[in-house]
Amino acid sequence: MSKKKKTLRTAAGQPWADNNHSLTAGKRGPVLMQDYQLIEKLAHFDRERIPERVVHAKGAGAQGVFVLTHDMSKYTKADIFNGKKGKKTPMMARFSEVAGEAGYPDTVRDVRGFALKFYTRDGNYDIVGNNTPVFFINDPLKFPDFIHSQKRDPQTHLRSQDMQWDFWSHSPESCHQVTYLMGDRGLPASYRNMNGYGSHTFKWVNKDGQVYWVKYHFHTQQGVKNMSAATAAKIAGEDTDYFIKDLYDAIAHKNYPTWKVYVQIIPYEAGMHYKHDIFDVTKVVSKKDYPLHEVGYFTLNKNPDNYFDDVEEAAFSPANLVPGVEASPDKLLQGRLFAYKDAERYRLGVNFENLPVNRPHNVKHPANYEQDGFMAEHQGHQVNYEPNGENGPVEDHAAKIKPYDVSGKADSYDTYAPDYYSAAGALYRLYPKAEQDRLIETLKSTLGTVKSHTTKVLETRQFYHADHEYGERVAKALGLDMSEIKGK
């Protein structure tokens, strides 16, 4: 026996008599202005597309669960990381491209976003990183310029190798990440087959007020796999949504992807005196110096019920921290703490955290003094100012951050010590010979197409400073004179 169908209704709840035929003056029209159902349907349709993300516009997402395997209360009081083995926390993940628009092919060479939202007992905790452990820049002032260089030329409206290489060649701190991107990891085989990283250094604080620095690593249990440039180009011409489909199909077939969660734990004082600045996001902290500690794992086991509701409206921010996890002085992180939520206010509206996918699970309607604004709801009768004598919500002093010293003269400083190349050279030497060969071939097919001779020389000079063989091979592939590369 079939179930009784629901009555078609307008958004205001009125029954809808005819959803196929407009109200007209006679059989041949014209259409009447009084057909408010037509007007409302068209008006809603006109507004169905919110602005896409400025960065990470295209991606795939799913819901899942984080499972704790090791109690980390020695290092942090964050509830999500405290407790017995097997403790579960609901979460969601969104994987994405960085530069492309919403309709861009999934398999174009690009850094991939790796964003996680944990619905913890202390509120939402977001870790918003990438599939590489470093980034192109380390000062937030350069971020808009970097993204402009990755987007479309303002005159031709075409993606431009000239723009991005021009920026990179004049930003030597990018050399490490460029070496990652032009290597095999720039073309992952799927979202399921890539690792993720929190990128920045964060601060963990335990219940006794002891402080540690940490870096997050998420290791795919499906194995790290990449694809060749030829395969990526072929798929781009056949299935622009290849990664989205792959993730959806895997979960639909109950082949649930899993990532193990690790952290590097760095004692506070040791971190402040490490061999290079641990807050410089263009560099890594050696796992030989500070090995990985397993924390748990997360598994994605539920596809979106509605992509728009569950993924497109999802808003991530590194400012979504919980007691026991705090920001570090990392300058790029400091800029992101503002920029992400501000971007969501533009994209989704000032009350974007009221949307179901962004609502915390620990409280139904968070109490605060931020009221009104577009799409405000569930405000009740509570007072909207503080201090007050009206029994308004009060502070929880247990959530205060650990105090830290700040000193120095206010000025615009060079972001970090100018060692731009050693990390890139170490990465090049870490690559197997076959991957080095593919790296050189990729640089030939990308940097080699740039019109500016100066850009080619400046960028190749960076590779030479990173590793002489690296630079010499690129120069040979591009037909450049080594005397120019060496600056003679």
Sequence and secondary structure as in RCSB ss.txt:
>XXXX:A:sequence
MSKKKKTLRTAAGQPWADNNHSLTAGKRGPVLMQDYQLIEKLAHFDRERIPERVVHAKGAGAQGVFVLTHDMSKY
TKADIFNGKKGKKTPMMARFSEVAGEAGYPDTVRDVRGFALKFYTRDGNYDIVGNNTPVFFINDPLKFPDFIHSQ
KRDPQTHLRSQDMQWDFWSHSPESCHQVTYLMGDRGLPASYRNMNGYGSHTFKWVNKDGQVYWVKYHFHTQQGVK
NMSAATAAKIAGEDTDYFIKDLYDAIAHKNYPTWKVYVQIIPYEAGMHYKHDIFDVTKVVSKKDYPLHEVGYFTL
NKNPDNYFDDVEEAAFSPANLVPGVEASPDKLLQGRLFAYKDAERYRLGVNFENLPVNRPHNVKHPANYEQDGFM
AEHQGHQVNYEPNGENGPVEDHAAKIKPYDVSGKADSYDTYAPDYYSAAGALYRLYPKAEQDRLIETLKSTLGTV
KSHTTKVLETRQFYHADHEYGERVAKALGLDMSEIKGK
>XXXX:A:secstr
        B TTS B S SSS  BSSTT  B TT HHHHHHHHHHHT      SSS SEEEEEEEEEE S  TTT
   GGG SSTT EEEEEEEEEESSS TTS TTSS  EEEEEEEEETTEEEEEEEESSSS S S GGGHHHHHHHH
SB TTT SB HHHHHHHHHT GGGHHHHHHHTSGGGSBS GGG  EE  S EEEE TT  EEEEEEEEEETT   
B  HHHHHHHHHH TTHHHHHHHHHHHTT   EEEEEEEEEEHHHHHTSSS TT TTS   TTTS EEEEEEEEE
EE  SSHIIIIIT    TT   TTEE  S HHHHHHHHHHHHHHHHHH TTGGGSGGGS SS SS   S   STT
    TT   SSS SS      GGG        S      SS S  SHHHHHHHHHS HHHHHHHHHHHHHHGGG 
S HHHHHHHHHHHHHH HHHHHHHHHHHT  HHHHTT 
